[in-house]
């Protein structure tokens, strides 16, 4: 998730992507994402099991910012909010 193309990036893992996106967009959970306005889903990966997902999360968190940006832009060059364009959420603020 991101606050914008040049803003804060957030990497996390969840078993309920749509529920977690809703929590971030509505700032329902206080912490990093609400503090930095991270509410746009710009990239996601799906996994069959949580262990693999957590391993990938840890790998991505070690990457430098440029690598993360390349990863997002390879699939989402315009940094569209995938919660809106893919999952039908209403446009956010």
N, C-alpha and C positions, 0 to 999 in steps of 0.2 A: 504494500500500500504506500501511498505517497501523499504529500500535501500539494505537490505540483512538480513539474519537470525539474525545476531548479531548487526544490525544497527538500524537506525531510523524507527519507525513505524508511519504511518499517518492514521487517520480515518476521513472520510468525507462522505458527502451525495451528490447525484446528481440525476437528472432525465435522464441523458444521460451517462451511464457508459462508453461506448466505446469512446465517444467524450472526456470525462474527462480523461480517461486513455491516450489517444493520447496527450492531453495537458501536462500531467505530464511527459510522456516519452520524449517529445520534449522540455521540459522546456519552454513552450510557455507563461506561466504565472509566473512572478517573485514572489518569496515568499518562504515560508517554504519548500515546496517540491523541488523546484529547488536548494535552498541553501543547502539542506541536501542530495541531490541525490536520492530522493524517487521516483522511477520510475517503480518498480515491483509490479504488481497486484498479491498479494498472498492470498487474501481472499475477498469475497464479499457476500452480502445478498441482495435478492430482496424483495421489498414490494409493495403492491397494492396502497398505498397512501403515500404522503410525510410526513404527520404528524407522522405516525408510524415509518417511516424511520428516521426522526429527533429524535424521542424519543429513538430509538435504538442507534443512533449515540451518543447521550448524555450519555446513559448508558455505552457504551463501552469506552468512553473517561474517565469515572470515574474508570475503572478497572485498576488494577496494571499490570505491564508489563508481569509478569509470566502468568496471566490469559489470556492475549491477545495472548501470544505465544501458550498456550494450545489450544486456539480456532483455530488458524491458523493450527497448527500441527494435529488437529483432522481430518481436511479435506485435508490438503496439507502438509504432513509430510516432503517432500523434498523441500519445499518452492519454488516450480516451479513458474515461471512467468506465471500466468493464462492468461495474455493478449496474450502470445505466444501459450501455449498449448491448451487453450480453444477457444480463439477468433481469432487466426490466424495472430496476429501481427508478424512482423519480430523480431528475437532476438535483444534485446537492447544491449547497451554497457556493 
